Every structure is written in structure tokens, then in C-alpha cells.
């Protein structure tokens, strides 16, 4: 008995990766039988579909498809009956079940999962950006950032940068230290992109003291000296006024609250452009 080599056409209005994976998983169950799988992505119109169907008929291929466009699904099924071809609808039954369960109509949007993937990769890119341009490591990041956070040490610049990165925003942060001049790039960008962060001196003193203890250093260090802290904050405010950027007092606020304020400021800035 001769066994015909099965041919599977994977037809999709997106990439067709899901249907190809299912097809290969099914074909793997038949050892000793070589199955040829041809993936045909981005089938979005009748002319393309008709062309593929003609080729599939010549090979008596099984049609495995993930088409979210209902008219195209219906057309494929009709043509397959006419040509005597077997079809396997991967998405249709599940979409129908979800429609019945939720009472909602599907969007019928091709490639939507890859649009969501784009959001994911944008988030990853923003996180990598925040790490690369954290704490003024490279001032050139200021030029490419969606938002630049400035402030003295321990004003939550880094955690805020990371939180905003998870929202898809590229955030750079620059520490302000009286003995170090701010990078020139900070004064060459729109002040609407810059956010100044401050804390009450007493809280900053407490945070820095705890930080020194964690590092095993004495609390009498200049870093945690209240007079020094007040000098730093005065210097930071002067830089922020020079830039003309919004200033947020993050005292007593969780990172999420501060981030919400930052997003509100940025949104208003975009509206006013």
C-alpha cells in the first residue's frame, strides 16, 4: 500500500504561526510519514485566496487556516467545498464560543496579537533605556528620552524611571550635585520633557541615614547631613527654575502616585503643543 505524502496549506491573514505550529504538532503524530507544510501569510483579499485555492486543489492539500475576517472564512469554506478540499478552522470555533459566552462581537482585526507584541517590545525597549541612562551614566540619553527626571540623590529617580518604563516611556534621570555641573543636554531639550523631583529635607535626611546604615557606613557622613541636604535641595531648585520645568514634591507619595502626576504633566504638555 502506497501512502500519499500529505500536503497542508496554512492560510492566515496574519503570520500564520499558530496554525503552522498546530499542523506540525499533528503531523508529528504520524511517524514514517513526511508531511509537507506550506505557510501562506497575509491573505487579505479574494484574489489572493482564489490563487492559493487553485494551487491547493492541484496538490489536494488540507487547508488549515486562521482567518479572522468572516467574509474571507466563508469564501474559503465555499471554495473548498467546490474543489473537494478538507478544511480545518483553527480560530473560528473558539471565536464563536467566546462570542456566545460573552455576548460580545469580535473585532475581526487581523494580526492583533502582533500589535500587542509591539507594545510588549516597546516596554522592553523602554526598560533597557531606563537602565542604560540611569543616574546620569550617559547624558546623551537626555536627547532621546520621553521624559527626564532630575533631582538630588535618593529622590526616587531610578524607581520612578523603571515604573514609567513599564508604561512604555523612555525615562532618563540625572542626579543634581552642587559640585558637578549638569550636562549641557539638559538645557537643550524642551522643559516640558523635564520633571524635577524634591523631598522634604527631614525625610531625605532619614532616607539617606538608613541608606548609610545599609552600606555599613556611619550616619555622621556628609551625605546624610541635614545642612548639606538643604544646600543640595536649594541648588536643585535653582537648576529646575533655570530649566523652567515642573517640580513635584514626592514627599509621602508612593512611586505610583508620583508616576501618575508625571503622566498627567506630560499629557497636558502634549495637548498644549
C-alpha positions in Angstrom: 0.0 0.0 0.0 1.4 3.3 -1.1 0.9 6.3 1.2 0.4 9.7 -0.4 2.6 12.4 1.1 0.1 14.7 2.9 0.3 18.4 2.0 -1.0 21.1 4.4 -1.6 24.7 3.3 -1.5 27.0 6.3 -3.6 30.1 5.3 -3.7 33.2 7.5 -4.5 36.9 7.3 -1.6 37.4 9.7 1.7 35.4 10.0 0.1 32.0 10.4 2.5 30.9 13.1 -0.3 29.4 15.3 -1.8 27.3 12.6 1.6 26.1 11.4 2.5 25.1 15.0 -0.8 23.1 15.3 -0.2 21.5 11.9 3.3 20.4 12.8 2.2 19.0 16.1 -0.5 16.9 14.3 1.9 15.8 11.6 4.4 14.7 14.2 1.9 12.0 15.4 2.5 10.1 12.2 6.0 8.6 12.2 7.4 7.5 8.9 5.1 9.9 7.0 6.6 13.0 5.7 4.1 15.9 5.6 4.8 19.0 3.6 3.6 22.2 5.2 3.3 25.4 3.2 2.5 28.6 5.1 0.7 31.4 3.2 0.6 34.5 5.4 -1.2 37.8 4.9 -4.1 36.5 2.8 -6.4 39.5 2.9 -8.5 39.5 -0.3 -10.5 37.2 -2.6 -8.0 37.4 -5.5 -5.1 36.1 -3.3 -7.4 33.4 -1.8 -8.5 32.2 -5.2 -5.0 31.9 -6.3 -4.0 29.8 -3.3 -7.1 27.6 -3.6 -6.2 26.7 -7.2 -2.7 25.7 -6.1 -4.1 23.7 -3.1 -6.5 21.9 -5.4 -3.7 20.8 -7.7 -2.0 19.1 -4.6 -5.2 18.0 -2.9 -3.9 19.8 0.2 -5.6 20.0 3.5 -6.4 23.7 4.3 -5.6 24.7 7.9 -6.5 28.4 8.4 -6.6 31.2 10.9 -8.7 33.9 9.3 -10.5 36.4 11.5 -12.2 38.2 8.6 -15.5 36.4 8.4 -16.2 37.1 4.7 -12.8 35.5 3.9 -13.5 32.5 6.1 -16.9 32.0 4.4 -15.4 32.3 1.0 -12.7 29.8 1.8 -15.2 27.2 3.0 -17.4 27.7 0.0 -14.5 27.3 -2.5 -13.1 24.3 -0.6 -16.5 22.5 -0.9 -16.5 23.3 -4.6 -12.9 21.9 -5.0 -13.4 18.9 -2.7 -10.8 20.1 -0.2 -10.6 19.4 3.5 -10.5 22.5 5.8 -9.6 22.9 9.4 -10.6 26.2 11.0 -8.3 26.9 14.0 -9.8 30.2 15.3 -13.4 30.1 14.1 -14.9 27.7 16.7 -13.2 29.4 19.6 -14.2 32.8 18.5 -17.8 31.6 18.2 -17.7 30.1 21.6 -16.3 33.3 23.2 -19.0 35.3 21.3 -21.7 33.1 22.7 -20.3 33.2 26.3 -19.6 37.0 26.4 -22.4 38.3 24.2 -19.8 40.5 22.5 -18.8 40.7 18.9 -15.1 40.1 17.9 -13.2 42.9 16.4 -12.2 40.8 13.3 -8.8 42.6 13.3 -6.1 40.6 11.6 -2.6 40.4 13.2 -4.0 41.9 16.5 -1.8 39.7 18.7 1.3 41.0 17.0 0.2 44.6 17.6 0.1 43.6 21.3 3.6 42.2 20.9 4.7 45.5 19.6 3.5 47.1 22.9 5.5 44.4 24.8 8.7 45.1 22.8 8.2 48.8 23.3 8.0 48.3 27.0 11.2 46.1 26.9 13.0 48.8 24.9 11.9 51.4 27.4 13.2 49.3 30.4 16.5 48.8 28.6 16.7 52.6 28.0 16.0 53.3 31.7 18.8 51.0 32.8 21.3 52.4 30.2 20.6 56.0 31.1 20.1 55.7 34.8 21.8 58.1 37.2 23.4 60.2 34.5 25.6 57.3 33.2 25.4 58.8 29.7 23.9 62.3 29.3 23.2 61.7 25.6 20.1 59.7 26.7 18.6 63.1 27.7 18.2 63.8 24.0 16.3 60.6 23.2 14.2 60.3 26.3 10.4 60.8 26.5 10.9 62.2 30.0 14.0 63.3 32.0 13.9 63.1 35.8 16.2 65.4 37.8 16.8 65.7 41.5 19.2 65.2 44.3 20.2 61.7 45.5 17.5 59.5 46.9 14.5 61.3 45.5 13.3 58.1 43.8 14.5 58.9 40.3 15.5 55.3 39.5 12.4 53.5 40.7 10.2 56.2 39.0 12.2 55.7 35.8 11.6 52.0 35.9 7.9 52.4 36.7 7.5 54.8 33.7 9.4 52.3 31.5 6.8 49.7 32.3 4.3 52.2 30.9 6.3 52.3 27.7 8.0 55.6 28.3 11.8 56.1 27.8 12.9 57.8 31.0 16.4 59.1 31.7 17.4 60.5 35.1 20.1 62.9 36.1 21.4 63.5 39.6 21.9 67.1 40.7 25.0 67.6 42.8 26.3 71.1 43.7 29.9 70.2 42.9 29.0 68.8 39.4 27.7 70.9 36.6 24.5 69.5 35.0 25.0 68.1 31.4 24.6 70.7 28.6 22.0 68.4 27.0 19.6 69.2 29.9 19.3 72.8 28.7 18.9 71.9 25.0 15.7 70.0 25.2 12.1 71.2 25.9 11.5 71.9 29.6 8.2 70.1 29.1 10.2 66.8 28.9 12.0 67.5 32.2 10.5 66.8 35.7 12.1 68.0 38.9 11.8 65.8 42.0 12.2 67.0 45.5 11.6 65.7 49.0 11.3 67.5 52.4 14.8 67.8 53.9 13.9 65.9 57.1 12.6 62.9 55.1 15.6 62.9 52.8 17.9 63.0 55.9 16.1 59.9 57.2 16.3 58.0 53.9 20.0 58.8 53.5 20.8 57.8 57.1 19.1 54.4 56.6 21.0 54.0 53.3 24.3 54.6 55.1 23.4 52.0 57.7 22.6 49.5 55.0 26.0 50.1 53.5 27.7 49.8 56.9 28.8 53.4 57.0 28.5 55.9 59.8 25.3 58.1 59.9 27.5 61.2 60.5 28.6 61.2 56.9 28.3 64.4 55.0 25.8 62.6 52.7 23.2 62.5 55.4 24.0 65.9 57.0 20.8 67.9 57.2 22.6 71.2 56.4 24.2 69.6 53.4 20.9 68.2 52.2 19.3 71.7 52.4 22.1 73.1 50.4 21.6 70.4 47.7 17.9 71.0 47.5 18.4 74.7 47.2 20.9 74.1 44.4 18.5 71.6 42.7 15.6 74.1 42.8 17.8 76.7 41.2 18.6 74.4 38.3 14.9 73.5 37.9 14.0 77.1 37.8 16.7 77.8 35.3 15.3 75.0 33.1 11.7 76.1 33.7 10.5 72.5 34.3 7.6 71.3 36.5 8.6 70.4 40.1 7.0 67.5 42.0 7.3 67.2 45.8 7.3 63.4 46.2 7.2 63.6 50.0 4.8 60.9 51.3 3.9 59.7 47.8 4.2 56.2 46.5 6.1 55.8 43.2 2.7 55.0 41.5 1.3 58.4 42.7 4.3 60.3 41.5 4.2 58.5 38.2 0.6 59.4 37.8 1.4 63.1 38.3 4.3 62.8 35.8 2.0 61.2 33.2 -0.6 63.9 33.8 2.0 66.7 33.3 3.3 65.0 30.1 -0.2 64.6 28.7 -1.1 68.2 29.3 2.2 69.2 27.7 1.3 67.3 24.6 -2.1 68.9 24.4 -0.6 72.3 24.6 1.9 71.7 21.8 
